[in-house]
Amino acid sequence: MNNIPKSLREKLRQVSYIGNLKKELVLESKIDKTKKYLFELNDKNIIETVMMEYEDRITVCISNQVGCRMGCNFCASTLEGLIRNLEPWEILDQIIKIQEDNNKRVSNLVLMGSGEPLDNFSNTKKFLELVNDKNGLNIGYRHITLSTCGIAPKMIELADLELPINLALSLHSPYDDKRQEIMPVAKAYKIEEIINACKYYIKKTNRRVTIEYSLIKGVNDSEKEAREIIRLLKGMLCHVNLIPVNNVEERNYERPDKAHIYKFKDILEKAHIPTTVRISMGSDIGGACGQLRKGYKK
């Protein structure tokens, strides 16, 4: 920039940094309009981002960390552990690059890619400010969903910001011992503690909480589990999103058959717990979290 004084250029060099995500790979599903992106960061690390196009909106699933240290057994993102947190601009640039690549505006965001957003709390908070700002991407808070494994103190801290974003809790078992087997982070926070944090979030934001539940054949898909979920969630402003588990080579988890999934859903709905089954998108392009990055690095 030769049109500004040399002294100012030197100052900018000292105090600022211009980063840029490099589009490394794009795969487009032949089944639906899902696109999966691998972006290379300035330090050569790779992250992945997913664009899902619906009739009325474009939703982008963004990564928050390189890798993850939560250790969830059904997720490929956590196999190598946490490499580092993403900076706010690195989270934001995923959306910008996808908008540029498709010449379409992204209207909805889910922080459900690689990483635990509340484990990168300060950068996540700054990102939310930037993406919502009218001089940023101007995406409304109500169009943003943040998914967490259940870091209870940070859920409380997020609630105290009183941002009307949607909170999604990864539950995956209504029993502490079983939940700890599936997701080791559960050893730090009991189910009672995280459900109370959800109730506090609802009280502070007046937003319905989504309870994400990965159904794993023979592990957490019995009627007994369904009845305990009903007991836990009774009277709470929430809905359950059942997620038939994706196969990960390194794990031996399998998804239940369709009839069993909908039987589980029916038990919850008869108890007046609103329940949906997540539609798997981009399954032919490694649509599940961490799969494409893992395969590409290999």
BARO-215842 format. One record per atom (N, C-alpha, C, CB): x, y, z; residue in one letter. Coordinates in steps of 0.001 Angstrom, whole numbers, padded with zeros to 6 digits, always signed. Glycine has a CB too. Layout:
N
XYZa/...
//
This chain:
298
+000864-001194+000000m/+000000+000000+000000m/+000894+001236+000000m/-000974+000010+001244m/+001283+001640-001184n/+002221+002754-001303n/+001572+004128-001166n/+002920+002673-002618n/+000246+004141-001044n/-000456+005429-000939n/-000657+005859+000511n/-001808+005349-001638n/-000013+005172+001454i/-000028+005619+002845i/+001422+005779+003313i/-000813+004607+003760i/+001657+006652+004297p/+003025+006930+004728p/+003763+005670+005184p/+003014+007947+005850p/+005053+005657+004966k/+005871+004512+005354k/+005787+004259+006860k/+007330+004735+004936k/+005714+005339+007638s/+005639+005185+009101s/+004356+004448+009511s/+005699+006572+009795s/+003250+004731+008810l/+001991+004066+009104l/+002056+002593+008671l/+000820+004791+008398l/+002678+002338+007532r/+002838+000953+007070r/+003634+000132+008081r/+003535+000919+005696r/+004659+000740+008632e/+005485+000051+009620e/+004685-000232+010902e/+006738+000891+009946e/+003879+000751+011295k/+003032+000590+012478k/+002028-000548+012261k/+002290+001912+012802k/+001404-000585+011083l/+000441-001638+010766l/+001108-003016+010784l/-000202-001377+009393l/+002357-003064+010309r/+003101-004318+010296r/+003317-004837+011726r/+004455-004129+009583r/+003483-003901+012655q/+003753-004266+014041q/+002495-004714+014794q/+004385-003097+014760q/+001366-004072+014512v/+000183-004278+015350v/-000935-005074+014678v/-000354-002956+015774v/-000835-005339+013377s/-001951-005990+012693s/-001479-007197+011890s/-002663-004996+011775s/-002462-007970+011469y/-002183-009208+010765y/-003296-009431+009761y/-002055-010412+011748y/-002949-009682+008521i/-003961-009965+007502i/-003879-011443+007157i/-003760-009074+006225i/-004924-012170+007491g/-004955-013601+007224g/-005902-013921+006077g/-005367-014369+008477g/-005812-015144+005586n/-006641-015534+004451n/-006728-017050+004403n/-006075-014970+003120n/-007945-017599+004435l/-008108-019037+004293l/-007961-019421+002825l/-009478-019495+004847l/-007254-020495+002585k/-007054-020990+001227k/-007990-022175+000987k/-005566-021401+000992k/-008758-022095-000088k/-009669-023185-000448k/-008841-024357-000968k/-010719-022722-001518k/-008785-025427-000185e/-007926-026570-000511e/-008665-027628-001326e/-007380-027197+000767e/-009942-027861-000977l/-010724-028900-001653l/-012205-028605-001478l/-010377-030313-001101l/-012994-028824-002536v/-014447-028698-002460v/-015067-029959-003047v/-014950-027419-003212v/-015950-030588-002290l/-016696-031739-002791l/-018179-031404-002787l/-016414-033010-001936l/-018877-031767-003854e/-020306-031486-003961e/-021077-032794-004014e/-020611-030622-005207e/-022094-032903-003177s/-022877-034122-003105s/-023710-034326-004367s/-023777-034094-001882s/-023808-035585-004787k/-024689-035935-005904k/-026082-036275-005396k/-024110-037116-006703k/-026217-036379-004068i/-027505-036723-003462i/-028349-035478-003203i/-027289-037489-002154i/-027704-034416-002691d/-028401-033169-002384d/-027470-032003-002739d/-028834-033114-000868d/-027772-030824-002263k/-026979-029636-002629k/-025889-029325-001611k/-027890-028426-002776k/-025507-030308-000836t/-024473-030105+000176t/-023093-029991-000471t/-024488-031255+001196t/-022307-029040+000045k/-020910-028903-000374k/-020027-028972+000865k/-020676-027563-001155k/-018928-029669+000744k/-017995-029744+001857k/-016678-029125+001429k/-017794-031208+002325k/-016164-028227+002281y/-014938-027488+001988y/-013840-027890+002964y/-015187-025964+002054y/-012639-028034+002439l/-011451-028066+003277l/-010702-026765+003045l/-010549-029313+002962l/-010403-026046+004119f/-009646-024803+004044f/-008286-024988+004700f/-010418-023646+004713f/-007265-024441+004055e/-005935-024449+004657e/-005706-023120+005359e/-004833-024710+003589e/-005282-023183+006615l/-004980-021985+007388l/-003567-021506+007062l/-005130-022258+008905l/-003245-020319+007549n/-001919-019763+007260n/-000787-020626+007806n/-001809-018370+007835n/-001058-021396+008861d/-000023-022272+009437d/-000067-023682+008854d/-000182-022345+010952d/-000819-023858+007746k/-000924-025122+006991k/-001840-026158+007641k/+000447-025723+006823k/-002440-025849+008782n/-003449-026741+009327n/-004680-026749+008419n/-003832-026319+010764n/-005452-027826+008483i/-006638-027982+007645i/-007880-028006+008534i/-006547-029279+006785i/-008923-027272+008104i/-010225-027343+008775i/-011292-027632+007724i/-010544-026013+009549i/-012454-028057+008184e/-013533-028340+007239e/-014797-027566+007599e/-013830-029841+007202e/-015557-027271+006556t/-016780-026487+006674t/-017802-027080+005711t/-016522-024966+006372t/-019069-027075+006099v/-020109-027673+005259v/-021170-026621+004927v/-020757-028898+005970v/-021552-026559+003638m/-022658-025712+003206m/-023841-026596+002840m/-022243-024816+002005m/-024998-026322+003459m/-026218-027075+003183m/-027255-026126+002602m/-026759-027768+004470m/-027693-026402+001391e/-028641-025518+000712e/-030036-026123+000755e/-028207-025263-000750e/-030955-025360+001335y/-032358-025754+001398y/-033158-024821+000488y/-032898-025710+002873y/-034449-025075+000361e/-035273-024247-000528e/-035314-022794-000066e/-036694-024806-000605e/-035347-022598+001257d/-035565-021256+001786d/-034347-020643+002467d/-036690-021288+002747d/-033212-021362+002498r/-032065-020819+003227r/-030783-021569+002863r/-032310-020894+004744r/-029662-020924+003172i/-028363-021592+003078i/-027758-021594+004470i/-027409-020882+002037i/-027476-022787+004963t/-026900-022958+006286t/-025456-023420+006145t/-027724-023967+007126t/-024573-022832+006939v/-023175-023250+006940v/-022819-023784+008318v/-022239-022076+006544v/-022207-024959+008335c/-021717-025575+009570c/-020225-025274+009670c/-021992-027133+009595c/-019836-024500+010679i/-018471-023994+010764i/-017679-024674+011864i/-018482-022503+010992i/-016369-024759+011630s/-015454-025292+012630s/-014970-024171+013536s/-014262-026000+011961s/-014627-024557+014758n/-014257-023598+015789n/-012840-023836+016322n/-015254-023662+016931n/-012357-025056+016099q/-011016-025438+016522q/-010404-026347+015459q/-011047-026145+017912q/-009079-026448+015462v/-008405-027471+014664v/-008344-028705+015550v/-006953-027009+014180v/-009124-029732+015191g/-009255-030886+016064g/-010173-030584+017237g/-007890-031327+016566g/-010136-031439+018255c/-011003-031275+019422c/-010474-032157+020540c/-012487-031630+019085c/-010639-031706+021785r/-010154-032513+022911r/-011289-033101+023755r/-009254-031670+023794r/-012517-033037+023261m/-013641-033538+024040m/-013701-035059+024060m/-014931-032986+023493m/-013168-035722+023038g/-013025-037181+023053g/-014271-037986+022756g/-012529-037588+024348g/-015311-037378+022179c/-016555-038117+021902c/-016276-039300+020975c/-017621-037179+021268c/-016757-040479+021361n/-016391-041712+020669n/-016967-041853+019268n/-016822-042866+021476n/-018013-041085+018952f/-018669-041228+017649f/-018172-040199+016634f/-020176-041100+017810f/-017181-039385+017012c/-016774-038234+016192c/-015341-038399+015711c/-016917-036921+016987c/-015139-038189+014396a/-013795-038306+013820a/-012916-037098+014139a/-013890-038481+012316a/-013526-035966+014488s/-012758-034734+014723s/-011807-034846+015907s/-013702-033574+014950s/-012162-035706+016845t/-011440-035744+018120t/-010320-036782+018151t/-012405-036023+019239t/-010153-037539+017065l/-009202-038660+017071l/-007767-038214+017313l/-009278-039408+015759l/-007399-037031+016827e/-006030-036520+017017e/-005929-035533+018173e/-005540-035853+015742e/-007030-035310+018877g/-007017-034335+019956g/-007077-032907+019435g/-005782-034520+020805g/-006893-031956+020327l/-006933-030534+019964l/-005549-030076+019500l/-007417-029671+021165l/-005513-029460+018326i/-004266-028880+017821i/-004182-027409+018224i/-004172-029028+016276i/-005246-026646+017959r/-005291-025259+018447r/-006689-024688+018254r/-004242-024376+017714r/-006940-023554+018927n/-008174-022802+018737n/-008107-022006+017448n/-008434-021872+019928n/-009269-021769+016849l/-009341-020845+015720l/-009544-019423+016241l/-010488-021245+014747l/-008916-018470+015566e/-009113-017053+015868e/-010484-016619+015329e/-007962-016181+015250e/-011053-015526+015845p/-012363-015078+015352p/-012406-014900+013836p/-012738-013775+016017p/-011325-014317+013243w/-011333-014093+011789w/-011310-015412+011017w/-010132-013231+011377w/-010689-016454+011595e/-010629-017744+010907e/-012000-018424+010892e/-009593-018659+011577e/-012774-018203+011948i/-014140-018733+011982i/-014997-017971+010977i/-014746-018629+013415i/-014858-016661+010985l/-015634-015790+010098l/-015307-016018+008623l/-015385-014335+010454l/-014035-016218+008318d/-013609-016320+006917d/-014163-017568+006235d/-012089-016325+006832d/-014516-018591+007012q/-015149-019772+006422q/-016444-019374+005709q/-015435-020841+007510q/-017213-018510+006361i/-018492-018069+005802i/-018256-017175+004596i/-019328-017327+006865i/-017315-016241+004734i/-017019-015305+003646i/-016581-016059+002386i/-015924-014305+004078i/-015700-017044+002564k/-015194-017801+001410k/-016312-018589+000719k/-014076-018760+001854k/-017227-019133+001505i/-018342-019888+000920i/-019303-018963+000184i/-019096-020666+002010i/-019557-017780+000748q/-020399-016809+000055q/-019775-016396-001274q/-020630-015576+000937q/-018465-016149-001262e/-017769-015762-002490e/-017790-016891-003520e/-016323-015364-002177e/-017601-018116-003062d/-017508-019259-003969d/-018844-019573-004640d/-017013-020480-003216d/-019944-019298-003928n/-021271-019640-004456n/-022074-018437-004919n/-022053-020374-003415n/-021531-017238-004652n/-022237-015999-004986n/-023652-015987-004403n/-022297-015816-006507n/-023765-016493-003184k/-025043-016535-002483k/-024814-016141-001031k/-025696-017945-002582k/-025830-015538-000433r/-025711-015116+000963r/-026038-016263+001911r/-026633-013925+001243r/-025197-016451+002889v/-025452-017420+003961v/-026391-016764+004969v/-024111-017887+004652v/-027484-017457+005310s/-028475-016874+006223s/-028476-017523+007596s/-029849-016985+005624s/-028005-018768+007678n/-028045-019506+008946n/-026691-020149+009232n/-029151-020585+008914n/-026343-020193+010524l/-025072-020778+010940l/-025300-021805+012030l/-024104-019693+011426l/-024519-022877+011973v/-024463-023812+013088v/-023001-024003+013469v/-025137-025178+012726v/-022698-023765+014734l/-021348-024013+015252l/-021323-025457+015718l/-020965-023014+016427l/-021243-026347+014738m/-021302-027790+014985m/-020200-028533+014252m/-022656-028342+014569m/-019257-027796+013643g/-018146-028444+012967g/-017112-028905+013974g/-017512-027502+011947g/-015877-029033+013529s/-014821-029513+014431s/-014614-028538+015586s/-013498-029711+013662s/-014479-029101+016786g/-014185-028275+017955g/-015386-028047+018849g/-013643-026959+017518g/-015106-027638+020070e/-016118-027294+021081e/-016110-025784+021249e/-015842-028019+022456e/-017178-025094+020796p/-017197-023619+020849p/-016946-023040+022232p/-018515-023116+020354p/-017451-023694+023282l/-017292-023159+024632l/-015921-023465+025214l/-018366-023713+025540l/-015139-024302+024536d/-013745-024526+024906d/-012854-023456+024275d/-013286-025936+024471d/-013433-022679+023381n/-012753-021558+022707n/-013611-020316+022921n/-012532-021844+021156n/-013980-020094+024195f/-015073-019167+024517f/-014810-017737+024084f/-015335-019187+025988f/-013642-017184+024398s/-013392-015765+024101s/-013413-015509+022594s/-012036-015320+024692s/-012834-016420+021812n/-012839-016249+020361n/-014225-016468+019766n/-011847-017204+019719n/-014979-017395+020343t/-016358-017616+019903t/-017204-016376+020170t/-016969-018842+020614t/-017040-015797+021347k/-017785-014592+021716k/-017485-013455+020732k/-017434-014160+023161k/-016207-013244+020415k/-015825-012187+019478k/-016378-012477+018096k/-014299-012040+019416k/-016313-013733+017663f/-016868-014118+016366f/-018357-013789+016285f/-016645-015615+016113f/-019108-014109+017347l/-020550-013844+017343l/-020838-012354+017189l/-021193-014370+018633l/-020024-011522+017839e/-020177-010069+017688e/-019939-009648+016240e/-019204-009321+018623e/-018878-010174+015632l/-018504-009792+014270l/-019540-010245+013241l/-017142-010377+013920l/-019999-011492+013374v/-020890-012045+012358v/-022274-011403+012432v/-021003-013564+012522v/-022655-010924+013618n/-023961-010298+013798n/-023949-008808+013464n/-024432-010495+015218n/-022804-008173+013573d/-022716-006725+013394d/-023225-006307+012005d/-021264-006252+013593d/-023946-005173+011955k/-024478-004707+010663k/-023359-004369+009689k/-025375-003480+010864k/-022169-004049+010217n/-021016-003807+009351n/-020168-005074+009153n/-020152-002690+009937n/-020616-006166+009774g/-019974-007461+009543g/-020798-008220+008519g/-019833-008280+010870g/-021231-009441+008873l/-022057-010210+007932l/-023550-010051+008205l/-021683-011682+007994l/-023893-009366+009305n/-025285-009017+009593n/-026197-010247+009611n/-025793-008015+008563n/-025710-011339+010184i/-026529-012542+010353i/-027169-012480+011737i/-025671-013857+010179i/-028489-012572+011774g/-029222-012420+013032g/-028892-013513+014032g/-030706-012412+012770g/-028827-013150+015303y/-028516-014116+016358y/-029487-015300+016356y/-028542-013428+017720y/-030750-015028+016029r/-031756-016103+016052r/-031539-017120+014932r/-033160-015510+015939r/-030647-016804+014008h/-030310-017729+012912h/-028999-018464+013182h/-030213-016966+011580h/-028521-018378+014416i/-027250-019007+014784i/-027497-020037+015887i/-026212-017938+015250i/-026972-021251+015692t/-027073-022308+016704t/-025683-022724+017143t/-027856-023529+016162t/-025476-022748+018447l/-024195-023164+019022l/-024396-024501+019718l/-023639-022091+020018l/-023579-025480+019341s/-023671-026816+019923s/-022538-027037+020919s/-023634-027893+018822s/-022883-027573+022083t/-021880-027812+023122t/-022003-029220+023689t/-022017-026781+024245t/-020860-029767+024140c/-020839-031066+024830c/-021363-030946+026254c/-019417-031639+024848c/-021504-029718+026738g/-022035-029532+028085g/-021007-029041+029083g/-022616-030806+028574g/-020282-027965+028728i/-019343-027338+029674i/-020167-026355+030503i/-018124-026606+028923i/-020690-026853+031608a/-021732-026147+032368a/-021365-024703+032751a/-022039-026920+033621a/-020175-024429+033306p/-019865-023040+033682p/-019880-022082+032492p/-018508-022981+034354p/-019423-022550+031340k/-019416-021702+030146k/-020824-021537+029570k/-018481-022292+029082k/-021681-022534+029770m/-023088-022392+029376m/-023740-021277+030170m/-023857-023716+029582m/-023408-021197+031465i/-023921-020126+032324i/-023382-018772+031850i/-023530-020378+033810i/-022088-018745+031538e/-021454-017511+031065e/-022077-017043+029747e/-019938-017721+030888e/-022345-018000+028857l/-023003-017670+027584l/-024401-017125+027836l/-023072-018911+026666l/-025137-017754+028739a/-026492-017298+029067a/-026476-015864+029581a/-027132-018224+030113a/-025460-015520+030378d/-025374-014179+030959d/-025120-013100+029912d/-024278-014138+032000d/-024642-013486+028724l/-024493-012519+027626l/-025858-012115+027072l/-023616-013110+026498l/-026858-012969+027315e/-028246-012750+026876e/-028341-012530+025375e/-028847-011554+027604e/-027542-013260+024616l/-027648-013251+023159l/-028735-014247+022757l/-026273-013605+022482l/-029658-013860+021885p/-030750-014777+021538p/-030354-015832+020506p/-031922-013990+021015p/-029159-016433+020678i/-028773-017527+019796i/-029390-018821+020306i/-027229-017652+019703i/-029421-019825+019465n/-029987-021120+019828n/-028889-022000+020426n/-030637-021809+018592n/-029197-022629+021535l/-028240-023524+022187l/-028648-024965+021930l/-028157-023241+023713l/-027657-025794+021574a/-027887-027227+021399a/-026938-027976+022328a/-027679-027663+019904a/-027486-028891+023100l/-026693-029692+024029l/-026552-031113+023500l/-027334-029699+025433l/-025310-031596+023407s/-025063-032990+023055s/-025243-033839+024313s/-023630-033179+022442s/-026330-034591+024375l/-026618-035391+025572l/-026133-036834+025406l/-028127-035374+025873l/-026718-037551+024466h/-026273-038887+024017h/-026480-040012+025020h/-024832-038831+023672h/-026752-039702+026257s/-027226-040690+027229s/-027829-039954+028413s/-026070-041636+027692s/-028915-040479+028969p/-029497-039846+030162p/-028873-040340+031462p/-030986-040095+030200p/-027861-041223+031349y/-027194-041777+032528y/-025739-041325+032563y/-027279-043321+032534y/-025290-040866+033717d/-023935-040326+033834d/-022861-041342+033447d/-023693-039849+035250d/-022979-042581+033931d/-021932-043559+033646d/-021833-043890+032166d/-022180-044822+034430d/-022987-044061+031521k/-023003-044355+030079k/-022528-043152+029268k/-024418-044766+029628k/-022932-041971+029705r/-022515-040750+029000r/-020998-040565+029079r/-023231-039515+029592r/-020417-040916+030206q/-018965-040800+030366q/-018212-041766+029452q/-018575-041055+031820q/-018810-042920+029167e/-018206-043861+028230e/-018229-043304+026814e/-018930-045209+028281e/-019331-042666+026452i/-019505-042152+025085i/-018710-040871+024879i/-020993-041898+024789i/-018708-039989+025882m/-018044-038690+025772m/-017316-038382+027079m/-019069-037566+025434m/-016002-038544+027105p/-015214-038400+028346p/-015379-037062+029062p/-013769-038594+028036p/-015734-035984+028334v/-015927-034682+028977v/-017012-034755+030048v/-016290-033617+027932v/-017894-035755+029935a/-018989-035899+030901a/-018489-036236+032301a/-019953-036974+030435a/-017228-036646+032416k/-016667-036921+033741k/-016540-035641+034570k/-015295-037595+033607k/-016454-034509+033875a/-016289-033221+034563a/-017620-032608+034996a/-015555-032247+033661a/-018696-032916+034266y/-019978-032260+034537y/-021096-033300+034525y/-020261-031141+033493y/-021794-033429+035635k/-022897-034371+035756k/-024097-033900+034937k/-023291-034549+037230k/-024943-034851+034557i/-026124-034525+033756i/-027017-033517+034472i/-026918-035793+033437i/-027205-033686+035768e/-028036-032745+036535e/-027509-031313+036411e/-028086-033160+038019e/-026191-031174+036437e/-025561-029851+036343e/-025794-029222+034970e/-024053-029956+036621e/-025660-030026+033908i/-025818-029436+032568i/-027291-029176+032230i/-025199-030361+031507i/-028196-030009+032751i/-029622-029735+032539i/-030018-028456+033273i/-030493-030931+033021i/-029488-028248+034473n/-029750-026997+035204n/-029182-025796+034451n/-029145-027062+036623n/-028017-025982+033798a/-027437-024901+032986a/-028333-024593+031788a/-026014-025283+032504a/-028936-025632+031205c/-029891-025431+030102c/-031100-024623+030570c/-030353-026793+029531c/-031605-024976+031738k/-032774-024265+032283k/-032431-022804+032563k/-033275-024952+033577k/-031212-022564+033043y/-030765-021193+033267y/-030676-020437+031951y/-029408-021178+033980y/-030181-021113+030907y/-030071-020490+029574y/-031461-020109+029054y/-029363-021454+028569y/-032416-021007+029226i/-033796-020729+028789i/-034360-019524+029536i/-034703-021966+029015i/-034102-019484+030841k/-034602-018381+031671k/-034021-017039+031219k/-034261-018630+033151k/-032725-017016+030890k/-032046-015763+030534k/-032355-015311+029107k/-030546-015923+030698k/-032608-016253+028192t/-032743-015895+026767t/-034148-016107+026215t/-031769-016701+025945t/-034965-016878+026951n/-036293-017270+026494n/-036226-018023+025161n/-037188-016036+026358n/-035153-018772+024958r/-034966-019558+023733r/-035094-021045+024064r/-033578-019257+023078r/-035710-021777+023163r/-035824-023222+023306r/-034461-023880+023090r/-036864-023787+022312r/-034126-024842+023916v/-032856-025561+023803v/-033078-026856+023031v/-032253-025854+025207v/-032149-027166+022140t/-032180-028441+021415t/-031338-029464+022168t/-031661-028270+019951t/-031887-030637+022349i/-031152-031743+022969i/-030750-032699+021850i/-032020-032479+024077i/-029452-032740+021557e/-028957-033628+020499e/-028661-035002+021096e/-027681-033035+019817e/-029133-036035+020400y/-028997-037392+020937y/-028599-038330+019802y/-030326-037869+021614y/-027327-038731+019787s/-026847-039676+018773s/-027288-041085+019154s/-025293-039605+018629s/-028072-041691+018288l/-028567-043040+018556l/-027539-044070+018094l/-029928-043277+017852l/-027079-044901+019047i/-026052-045909+018782i/-026650-047279+019088i/-024754-045649+019637i/-026647-048136+018099k/-027273-049461+018216k/-026718-050233+019404k/-027064-050267+016930k/-027621-050645+020285g/-027245-051470+021413g/-026513-050756+022531g/-026420-052561+020941g/-026362-049444+022414v/-025620-048681+023422v/-026537-047743+024197v/-024496-047881+022762v/-027339-046948+023477n/-028166-045933+024145n/-029549-045792+023521n/-027464-044593+024112n/-030034-046862+022869d/-031264-046746+022081d/-032411-047592+022619d/-030990-047135+020657d/-032366-047938+023914s/-033424-048769+024486s/-034602-047921+024969s/-032873-049606+025643s/-035722-048603+025213e/-036898-047914+025758e/-036585-047327+027129e/-038099-048879+025856e/-035737-048013+027897k/-035354-047530+029220k/-034710-046145+029113k/-034388-048524+029902k/-033817-045973+028134e/-033174-044660+027930e/-034194-043605+027532e/-032080-044756+026853e/-035119-043985+026668a/-036151-043040+026236a/-036977-042559+027433a/-037070-043692+025178a/-037339-043481+028322r/-038142-043114+029507r/-037356-042185+030443r/-038581-044389+030277r/-036069-042416+030554e/-035255-041559+031418e/-035083-040162+030813e/-033879-042201+031659e/-034994-040083+029485i/-034948-038777+028809i/-036222-037997+029118i/-034776-038952+027268i/-037344-038674+029070i/-038627-038032+029373i/-038617-037467+030790i/-039793-039034+029204i/-038104-038262+031736r/-038042-037801+033128r/-037156-036560+033262r/-037514-038925+034039r/-036025-036567+032561l/-035069-035447+032640l/-035643-034152+032079l/-033790-035797+031893l/-036374-034270+030963l/-036753-033080+030190l/-038186-032611+030442l/-036580-033359+028726l/-038930-033328+031244k/-040343-032994+031462k/-040507-031548+031918k/-040962-033941+032499k/-041358-030813+031203g/-041652-029430+031550g/-040636-028409+031076g/-041781-029320+032997g/-039601-028858+030388m/-038532-027955+029940m/-038804-027478+028509m/-037149-028664+030019m/-038499-026203+028219l/-038667-025645+026873l/-037537-026174+025983l/-038670-024070+026906l/-037818-027294+025320c/-036754-027930+024542c/-037364-028804+023457c/-035826-028768+025453c/-036519-029267+022570h/-036924-030359+021689h/-035727-031271+021493h/-037457-029825+020318h/-035998-032524+021171v/-034950-033529+021003v/-034695-033744+019523v/-035338-034862+021689v/-033414-033731+019142n/-033017-034029+017769n/-032256-035350+017787n/-032143-032871+017152n/-032883-036394+017282l/-032254-037718+017228l/-031329-037794+016022l/-033327-038843+017164l/-030088-038241+016259i/-029080-038279+015204i/-028586-039717+015053i/-027893-037308+015521i/-029058-040449+014042p/-028521-041793+013811p/-027011-041700+013589p/-029218-042473+012588p/-026233-042417+014389v/-024779-042232+014426v/-024152-042560+013068v/-024153-043114+015526v/-023118-041800+012712n/-022349-042089+011505n/-021250-043093+011823n/-021747-040794+010913n/-020951-043936+010869n/-019886-044915+011068n/-018526-044230+010981n/-019987-046053+010028n/-017669-044494+011970v/-016287-044014+011970v/-015393-045246+012038v/-016004-043021+013177v/-014451-045339+011100e/-013613-046543+010985e/-013021-046974+012325e/-012489-046301+009990e/-012506-046004+013076e/-011778-046312+014309e/-012693-046731+015462e/-010962-045115+014728e/-014009-046555+015296r/-014963-046933+016336r/-015818-048095+015825r/-015859-045717+016747r/-016497-048780+016720n/-017327-049898+016285n/-018807-049625+016505n/-016924-051163+017015n/-019184-048358+016488y/-020577-048002+016672y/-021359-048188+015368y/-020694-046557+017169y/-022615-048609+015502e/-023506-048764+014352e/-024794-048004+014624e/-023799-050267+014063e/-025456-047592+013545r/-026743-046918+013715r/-027871-047951+013785r/-026995-045919+012555r/-028904-047685+014585p/-030055-048590+014619p/-030792-048542+013278p/-031018-048216+015784p/-031638-049545+013040d/-032410-049501+011796d/-033519-048456+011917d/-033009-050900+011466d/-034073-048110+010772k/-035028-046999+010694k/-036242-047226+011596k/-035488-046803+009250k/-036762-048454+011621a/-037945-048743+012440a/-037658-048507+013921a/-038409-050193+012219a/-036473-048878+014358h/-036108-048705+015771h/-035956-047223+016107h/-034796-049463+016092h/-035354-046453+015180i/-035191-045000+015383i/-036556-044345+015595i/-034462-044347+014166i/-037518-044706+014742y/-038826-044053+014821y/-039670-044577+015982y/-039578-044246+013517y/-039372-045776+016456k/-040014-046265+017681k/-039545-045439+018880k/-039700-047773+017903k/-038240-045153+018932f/-037653-044318+019992f/-038288-042920+019949f/-036092-044222+019830f/-038406-042372+018748k/-039024-041050+018567k/-040477-041055+019055k/-038965-040627+017079k/-041188-042118+018745d/-042602-042208+019095d/-042797-042214+020615d/-043221-043468+018478d/-041911-042891+021349i/-041999-042935+022815i/-041885-041520+023386i/-040888-043852+023408i/-040923-040743+022865l/-040728-039374+023352l/-041923-038487+023015l/-039451-038776+022757l/-042424-038614+021796e/-043518-037740+021365e/-044814-038033+022122e/-043751-037893+019863e/-045034-039295+022459k/-046240-039637+023222k/-046202-039032+024624k/-046397-041159+023314k/-044997-038710+025091a/-044840-038045+026389a/-044754-036525+026224a/-043585-038569+027110a/-045113-036045+025039h/-045164-034610+024723h/-043781-033957+024726h/-046063-033894+025718h/-042748-034727+024312i/-041412-034168+024084i/-041260-033999+022579i/-040268-035093+024687i/-041265-032755+022063p/-041121-032566+020605p/-039815-033204+020118p/-041149-031045+020238p/-039895-034029+019090t/-038739-034810+018655t/-038655-034844+017137t/-038811-036237+019213t/-037444-034672+016623t/-037194-034790+015192t/-036043-035773+014973t/-036869-033398+014561t/-035958-036312+013765v/-034831-037153+013370v/-034026-036376+012348v/-035307-038537+012795v/-032745-036177+012632r/-031904-035399+011714r/-031706-036139+010398r/-030541-035095+012358r/-031907-035417+009316i/-031656-035978+007991i/-030171-035852+007708i/-032505-035260+006888i/-029539-036954+007344s/-028112-036940+007040s/-027895-036366+005652s/-027509-038358+007142s/-027139-035281+005580m/-026873-034632+004299m/-025411-034814+003912m/-027229-033133+004362m/-025162-034929+002612g/-023795-035041+002113g/-023106-036326+002524g/-022990-033883+002586g/-023888-037415+002676s/-023294-038669+003140s/-022296-039258+002150s/-024379-039675+003414s/-022441-038890+000868d/-021524-039418-000144d/-020217-038634-000230d/-022198-039417-001493d/-020094-037550+000552i/-018863-036746+000511i/-018248-036607+001906i/-019154-035348-000077i/-018455-037620+002732g/-017885-037557+004088g/-018515-036456+004893g/-016380-037351+004034g/-019860-036425+004896g/-020570-035318+005514g/-020468-035257+007026g/-021982-035384+005139g/-020155-036366+007670a/-020103-036363+009134a/-018872-035619+009626a/-020107-037798+009679a/-018993-035072+010834c/-017966-034182+011362c/-016586-034846+011418c/-018362-033709+012745c/-015624-034226+010756g/-014238-034664+010822g/-013842-035723+009813g/-013964-035170+012158g/-014812-036336+009119q/-014495-037458+008236q/-013634-037039+007048q/-015772-038100+007736q/-014009-035944+006385l/-013280-035542+005183l/-011862-035098+005517l/-014022-034419+004464l/-011718-034288+006569r/-010395-033823+006971r/-009500-034995+007320r/-010496-032866+008156r/-010044-035958+008072k/-009267-037125+008482k/-008794-037912+007271k/-010094-038024+009404k/-009725-038162+006324g/-009380-038922+005132g/-008379-038196+004257g/-010618-039228+004339g/-008528-036877+004150y/-007632-036067+003315y/-006214-036067+003871y/-008154-034627+003210y/-006103-035911+005205k/-004775-035905+005834k/-004115-037268+005673k/-004877-035530+007335k/-004911-038331+005792k/-004377-039676+005646k/-003824-039879+004234k/-005462-040723+005957k/
//
